[in-house]
Amino acid sequence: MPKYSSTTALGPDRASLNGALIGARNKTMLSLIGNPRGTYDDQCRWPTNKRVLDLVIQRDVGPFKVAGLRPAVETLEQILVDIRQHEPEIYAVLGTAGMLCCRRVRGSATAISNHAWGTAIDLTVEGVLDKRGDGRAQIGLQAIAKYFNAHSFFWGAAFPTEDSMHFEASDQLIRQWHGEGRFGDARPQVTQEIFELGDRSEAVRTLQQRLNLVLGLDLDADGIFGPSTRAAVMEFQRTRGTPITGALLPADVEALAA
């Protein structure tokens, strides 16, 4: 009988499971690390950008081998040491469905998965992959999520479409690594406040709901900033008489909230 791969329902407050941590945004990844390759679809591919490839390492991290961005792999090793010490039974049945994988976010035609940079990992428990989008999570994953959070990794159970198998370096952690020079010598700056094409979060879902309310639209409030959301933002900016950029600036967000 499965012990740690059986699932229980996540509560209605799952959006707050990671506290202040947020999933790494495409804008952050593209600005601070670079674009792994020129084209993306739903298939896993290897990076072609030499700058990104130079940051990729392959390593045995204990229960499995991975390929990923060096600081992400090194942090994953530390997380697994914690799990082995505090949750040895779960550690013994952990596996992976992959780390480095250049593709789009499942169900999106615009958002690049953070697997494309090798900063995210999908885990199996007792050889079983948790079902995505059912609002449930394996008992083993729920038990170890706190160790990922302690190292500033974001748990995908809090995504608008629940993805409990998935853990990724948070936006805050990517920025920390950038500040420490872990991505090379270049230190470009990137703003945090703009919501734009490719973003996905609970905050985007809220913005979509507000756009529907203000403009009388029927956007799918899925938490993914895709082409339809961008068109709605442009309409909102047109009605306000502000520059039509298709990206939500802080003033736009405040106006929607009001």
Salt bridges, closest charged atoms under 4 A:
ASP41 OD2 - ARG45 NH2 2.60
ASP42 OD1 - ARG104 NH2 3.64
ASP54 OD2 - LYS50 NZ 2.81
GLU74 OE2 - ARG70 NH1 3.58
GLU74 OE1 - ARG182 NH2 2.81
GLU77 OE1 - ARG59 NH1 2.86
ASP82 OD2 - HIS151 NE2 2.81
GLU89 OE1 - LYS3 NZ 2.94
ASP122 OD1 - HIS115 NE2 3.25
ASP122 OD1 - HIS166 ND1 3.20
ASP163 OD2 - ARG132 NE 3.85
GLU168 OE1 - HIS166 NE2 2.80
ASP171 OD2 - ARG175 NE 2.65
GLU180 OE1 - ARG182 NH1 3.70
GLU196 OE2 - LYS27 NZ 3.65
ASP199 OD2 - ARG25 NH2 2.61
GLU202 OE2 - ARG205 NE 3.00
GLU235 OE2 - ARG238 NH2 2.70
ASP252 OD1 - ARG240 NH1 2.84
